[in-house]
Amino acid sequence: MKLLTHMLCLALAVTWAHGFPCHSAAKLDRCQGLEMDAVAVNEVGIPYFFKGDHLFKGFHGEAELSNETFAELDDYHHLGHVDAAFRMHFEKSTDHDHMFFFLDHQVFSYYKHKLEDGYPKTIHDVFPGIHGPLDAAVECPHPECDEDSVIFFKGKEIFHYNVRTKAVDEKEFKDMPNCTSAFRFMEHFYCFHGHMFSKFDPKTGEVHGKYPKEARDYFMRCSNFSAESDHLDRERCSRVHLDAITSDDPGNMYAFRGHHFLREDTNDTLTADTIESAFKELHSEVDAVFSYQDHLYMIKDDELYVYKTGEPHTHLEGYPKPVEAELGIQGPIDAAFVCEDHHIAHIIKGQKMYDVDLKSSPRVAGIERPISLFSKIDAAMCDSEGVKVVVGNHFYVFASPMIFSTARILPEQRRVSLEMFGCDH
């Protein structure tokens, strides 16, 4: 099939008088179980998944042409794909935060999405002792590896490349399948093989736990999952960011992501289910949720849904209603929370937080406060620990809404999957 596509593109090249490259017109759907060619995390922590001449940014969203972000790839390699990729993440290296892409026997180095002068170069000129074509590559900083290194995968051959000395140490990873792509995320190392993945020890290649697992369950936002999926484990350990989170008056926590949600009761028992099953009027994709007086206020786009807490949750008659009419602010919004025993809903929209007095009628978006620490907040809640602000795969705790809005220094970064849901892998 690849050969046929290649021949077709060559045939069409005659008609592309202005030299435009031939790209696949097929619409790629990552939820159909694609085998990614390469994966790398950019300088701000967003994973890039490469497939053919396309690129998926983050854990959801449609594919775009790779040349829209890395234009020069087309100048040298019209018809192929990125074989391997990684971000150099060693602060002592002159190439810190550079992204490297490997295509056949060449390597491209980008910094802030701009191709570095002199590139592309042959792989062995930049990484002596390493030859293409490669299957995968991943950075391995000390102490996760003995020294700052890059791990290269070529079939069953595994090479540790020492960034400082340029020495190459060939390894034998007996437990590992052949990786079609690999990347480091949240200090863990993942080998993708087909649309499955395994977490591995970068020094030994050992794979611990129940692997392989379905990549769509943990690294993509898909509405449907394989029949073999462990739904609770998937939701606890997913790397896809939360859409919303709240804690109700009795202390039960609800965390929403895509089409599913997690519920942790006061006995620390976690359950996972579809949003459709418990909040059928919402279906999926909640923007923000907050709890007030035994009710869950759930915001989706420009509408507000209200449910009385309990088993089952009761949808209040007359809802949904416009967010602006109920809260005095136009939707959509990013996050919302109410602290215990208070009646102020703190509404986060972009880099601003608004206070809405829930006892007032009509309700209006009152005091406006700027948020300087984050450009985008995914979810927020308030409980006995304080205000928990979720950004990507991490959260931060502030003692109060006022401290959150005036803070200039980030508190300790904490992992959502581990510290909220007890996922250790």
Stockholm file with secondary structure:
# STOCKHOLM 1.0

chainA/1-425         MKLLTHMLCLALAVTWAHGFPCHSAAKLDRCQGLEMDAVAVNEVGIPYFFKGDHLFKGFHGEAELSNETFAELDDYHHLGHVDAAFRMHFEKSTDHDHMFFFLDHQVFSYYKHKLEDGYPKTIHDVFPGIHGPLDAAVECPHPECDEDSVIFFKGKEIFHYNVRTKAVDEKEFKDMPNCTSAFRFMEHFYCFHGHMFSKFDPKTGEVHGKYPKEARDYFMRCSNFSAESDHLDRERCSRVHLDAITSDDPGNMYAFRGHHFLREDTNDTLTADTIESAFKELHSEVDAVFSYQDHLYMIKDDELYVYKTGEPHTHLEGYPKPVEAELGIQGPIDAAFVCEDHHIAHIIKGQKMYDVDLKSSPRVAGIERPISLFSKIDAAMCDSEGVKVVVGNHFYVFASPMIFSTARILPEQRRVSLEMFGCDH
#=GR chainA/1-425 SS CHHHHHHHHHHHGGGCTTCCCCCCCSCCCGGGTCCCSEEEECTTSCEEEEETTEEEESSSSCCEEGGGTSTTHHHHCSSCCCCEEEECCCTTSTTTTCEEEEETTEEEEEETTEECTTCSEEHHHHSTTCCSCCSEEEEECTTTSSSSEEEEEETTEEEEEETTTCCEEEECCTTCCCCSEEEEETTEEEEEETTEEEECCTTTCCCCSSCCEEHHHHSSCCSCCCTTCCHHHHHHHCCSCCSEEEECTTSCEEEEETTEEEEECTTCCEEEEEHHHHCTTTCSCCCEEEEETTEEEEEETTEEEEEECSSSCEECTTCCEEHHHHHSSCSCCSEEEECTTCCEEEEEETTEEEEEETTSSSCCEEEEEECCSCSCCCEEEEETTEEEEEETTEEEEESSHHHHHHCCSCCCCEEIIIIITCCCC
#=GC SS_cons         CHHHHHHHHHHHGGGCTTCCCCCCCSCCCGGGTCCCSEEEECTTSCEEEEETTEEEESSSSCCEEGGGTSTTHHHHCSSCCCCEEEECCCTTSTTTTCEEEEETTEEEEEETTEECTTCSEEHHHHSTTCCSCCSEEEEECTTTSSSSEEEEEETTEEEEEETTTCCEEEECCTTCCCCSEEEEETTEEEEEETTEEEECCTTTCCCCSSCCEEHHHHSSCCSCCCTTCCHHHHHHHCCSCCSEEEECTTSCEEEEETTEEEEECTTCCEEEEEHHHHCTTTCSCCCEEEEETTEEEEEETTEEEEEECSSSCEECTTCCEEHHHHHSSCSCCSEEEECTTCCEEEEEETTEEEEEETTSSSCCEEEEEECCSCSCCCEEEEETTEEEEEETTEEEEESSHHHHHHCCSCCCCEEIIIIITCCCC
//
